[in-house]
Amino acid sequence: MNNESVVVLVSANIEWQALRSLLKDVIVENSPYGEWFLYKFADRQGPVLFFHEGWGKIAAAAATQYVIDRWRPELLINLGTCGGFAGQIQRGAVVLVERTVVYDIIEQMGDFDAHIAHYATEVDLSWLKEPYPQEVIRTLLVSGDRDLIVDEVPHLYKKYGAVAGDWESGAIAWVAQRNQTRCLILRGVTDLVGDGGGEAYDGNIEVFENGARQVMDGLVATLPAWIGQAGLY
């Protein structure tokens, strides 16, 4: 299998569906985790490989390692969505992730903070140059295998300084770091969670679906410029 210099990882099914509606006329292949295809942007010499990992930390970790072992990319890019903390970030904002924290670990026998620190990952963004290809908020993102719980949002903000959360970024960043593979994570806020509940909760999933289409549209439009920052054309 030939190496691919850039692999774009997409997690949630709705995110992948939105991507497929944007990038058409591709030959879709299958993996043990999900679909993948090559797509050539007009201003790049080589193709970009897009890979559907599936949702949650288990699929994200396993599929990320699979991609690294199979294609040996120089750059992994995770494009996707996240839920925002009401009052701390706006719907539609894009998070450039500089640190991930897996917050849903429950440790009752040892040092809780030490276990959280074990899976926390600093994402090396030293290769990026400002101005960035799009307006972003460079910050930490918390990851857990669940939607944000309303009562936990104030604690996550106070303890970690988080303003948004997702399901997969913590696993992707952790695996990429251990393989010494450069990683870029960009997540757009589709909906907000706060004192009034979650905008996409209680039967309102269309809020997330509509937000995901808008987020993926903006991320794909600026993707070639982000790749250019990595010096990969």
N, C-alpha and C positions, 0 to 999 in steps of 0.2 A: 504494500500500500504506500502510495506517495505521501510525503509530508505535505501538510497544508499550513501555511504560515499563520493564518488567522482562522479561528473557529469561534462562531457565535453560538452561545448556549441560551436556550429559551426553555423555561420550566413549565408554567401552567398551560393547560390545554387551550384556554381562551386566548392566552398570549400567542400561542403557536398558530391558532386559527386566524388571528389578526395578521400575523406575519405572512401566512400563506396567501391571504387576500391581497397583500401588497406586492409580493414577489411571485410572479406567475411565469408560466412556460419553463418550468424546471423539471428535471428528472428526479423523482423522489425515490430514495432508497430506504431500507429498513434496517434497524439495529435491534439488539435485545432490549433497548430502552425506549426507542421511538424513531420517528422518521428523521431523515437528514437529506440535504441536497446541497449542490454547489450553485453559486450565483455570482455572476461577473458584473460588477458595477462598471459603468462606462469609463470612469477615470482611474481604474485600477488595471494593472497588467495581468494579475492572476485572480482566480476566483476566491470567494469567501465561502467557507463551509458553515452551513446553518444546521444545528443539531437540537432536536427536541428531547430534553432529558426526562421530562415528567416532573410532577409536583412533589414537594416534601424533601426533607434532608436525606433520606435513604436513597431515593432515586438520584438526587443531585450529586451526592458524594460518589456513588457507584458509576454514574454516567460520566462524570468529570474525569475520573481515573481511566475509564474506558477510552474516552476521547484522547487523553494525553498518551496513553499507551499505543493507540492505533495510529494517530496522525502526528504526534510530536509537534504541536503548534508552537510558534514563537509567542503568540498572544492569544489568550482566552478572553472573550468579551461576553459578559452576561447582560442581556437586555431583558427588562421585564417591568413588573409593577410592584407597588408596595402600598400599604395602608398608612395614612398620615395621622398624626396626633392633632386633633382639633385645637386651634389656638396657637400651635407651634409651627405649622407649615401649611401651605396652600394646596388645594387640589390642583393637579397639573404640574406641580413643581417636579424637577428631576433631581434625584439624589446621586451625586458622585461619591461612591462609597470609599472611605479611607480607613475604616475599621469595622469589623463585624463582631457581634457578640451573640452567642447562642444562649438565649435567656431562659429556655424552658427546662433546664436541668434542675432536678429536685434532689438535693444531697442532704441526707439526715444523719449520716454516720461520720463524716469527715468535715473538712474545711470547704464550705460552700463556695466561697470566693475563689479558692484555688481551682476548683473544678470548672467554674465559669471561665477563669483565666486560661485554662488548658485549651479550650476551643475558641478563644478569642483570637482574631487574626488582624494584624496590621497589613493593609494593602499598600504596596510600594507604588506610589504615583509620582515618583521623582522624575520620570521620563516625560511627564505631561508639561505642556507650556501654556501659559495664559497669553491671550484670551482663549478660552475653551471654545470648541465648535458650537456650543449652545449654552444658554444660561443654566447653571447648575448650583445646587447647594452641596458643598463638600462637607460631609459629616459621617458620623457613625450610623450603622443600620443594625437593628436587633433582628434575630431570626429565631423562629420557633415553629414547631409542627402544629400550628393552630392559628386561627384568625386572632387578631388582637382582642383581648378581653377588656371591656370598658373599665372595670375596677382596677386593672393592672397598669393602665396607661400612665397615671400620675407617678407611680413607683418607677416605671421604666424611664421616664423623663428625668426624675430626680436622681436615680442611682447611676444611670449611664449617660445622661444627656441626650438620649435618643429622641428623635422627632418623627420617626417612621419605623415600620417593621414589615418583614416579609417571612417567607417560609424557607428559602433555599440559599440565600447569599452566604450565610455563615459556613455552610458545608462546601460550597464552591470555592470560596476564598481559602479555607483551611487545606483542602486537597491541592489546590494550585500552589500554595506556598510550600507544601512538603515536596512537591515535584519541581520546585524552583522554576515555575512557569509564570511568566508575566500575566497579570490578570487585571481586567477593567470591568467594574460593575456599575451599571447605570440603571436606576429604577425610578419610574415615574409614579407619582401619587394619583391613584384612581379614586379614592374615597377617604373620608375622614372618620375617625373614631374618637369620641369624647364623652362628656357628661350626658349628652343627649342620646347616646347609643352610637351605633354604627350606621352610616348612610346606606351601606349595601347589605345590611343585616335584615332579618325578619321578612324575607320574601322580596327584597329589593335588589337582587343580584344583577339586574339590568344596569344599575349604577356602576357596578364594577365592569361589566361587559362593555358598556359605552366608554368608560374611562380607559379600559385596556386598549381599545381600538385607537383612541386618540394618542395615548402614550406611545404605542408601538409605531404609529405613523411618524411621530416626531423623532423617535430614536433611530429608526431606519433611515430617515432623511439625512441625519447628521452622521451616520455611521462611517461613510468613507472619510470624512474629515477626522474623526477620532482615530481611524486606522492610520491616516497620514501622520498623525502626531507620533505614532510609534515608529515611523520611518519604514513602514511596510506598504509597498505599492503594488 
